[in-house]
């Protein structure tokens, strides 16, 4: 897989060619345990259906990207949104993309778009977090039990150079006392592009209030899609519904892009 140097770290990425060059580039931002491979074929399906050039990359410490140079802090999502993401886009000559973020990636997208409103053309978030709910902490505690009692470490190891660190950076950070007050609602009012927010009704890490608050506080048009029979990964549990929603969103976005 291709690599790009971003602020001294080699990050793996895949850039899927566009069929319709006038459309914006989509940039996929993965979840807290994700990477390029963790998306499976979903970005390719979206690229094929929309004609958009599509970037998928693994953040520092994920997949086969270089590890982060310092231990993770409670500001890790801010660091990614405000430093690493702008530098990654600049390194690959991508301007004003549509960000497609899942979970942690959705939070990164919200922070980035709220801070640099002119730097994005659109924003689609899947199961994003805007603050820490008890439901998230309970789900992460259960994930810790599954990590210790099942073959999850070996399965996650298929995707990451250091699966142990990936899991514990996520698990330990979210459960740390320093992270309890983490909240990014203040960034929502700075967003200036239409937003598509999708969440499963059976999300094991959040309630629907997460996307409802986004709709209440973002000053632009926000479309909410709440999916039945869907947990924390809408693109895996309800891929066709998510794909159709993204296609509709991009069609509506086009005149303003």
Steps between C-alpha positions, in 0.01 A plus 500: 500500500617854428653714775511877550721689743295721730685701765773238510271195513443259213125444460349230280231612260295404198379755245214373284473677164200713408257422220354851519783745551277799577374340822674556836748254643370280780732448797418204725597531868494168683381402846708458816599142413500547123739552211491482119428127496237523773266683261510190276344577161263776611710797377533331160124453481445865586759614246345284228146617576580870531785543254700686764873472548535338841781503756526237772793517741613357832578753770827482694513181705240317292529238227849513353552870571783613725423517872429832666822645645351579842251329735134571433333779698138604548551744210588232246194567284577872497860427402379292207237754392709815533851379412521161330193522277587842349857382443382175340269684260775746411751219438259338254385828338137454604294816538150544643408132531183345630598332826341161572579413860403199711496516883837656599535598135164676518616697803820596316291615205277716721796667674675563168193641325411717799850646515571533128152554350631605158725194473221248439221460244286267706479284808352151544539343844416144601445437873703806605573597859455861615539425872552202729183311592474230763379269221838542329691418816285193566553379144876551527513308828320212329748524214780463754347176624469372143864592435611292797270202448472449122720479191447870431874581540594263218215622280593866550861405438415426136452872446762671716875493547445534877145391583571492874588870503209589270251335734645629825553855371128507422372307802725656763465858375121496491478345847756736655382768746665765281264417213170521690457871422591466132245696297508651150158668490667842484626417149155427357396864461800564277395249233390669176421207270197268489538196724381141467496323838425126517465279805368155581213470745683210667835681533686338789720806557255792486142621505322683219547824696846520342366573152196688634732749672693540176174591324411745778833682508632499142365818333471346153275229356541170685343176380461230764471134409417260783532138393320203652683168542824693509773525762810723510612439140219605263710438189539135604155433647298697242739564209235556232311754711821690575611491136163630381507778761850605391394506135196719579710728717762553230232573241354772724845631584614535141366850422674639810826307460 
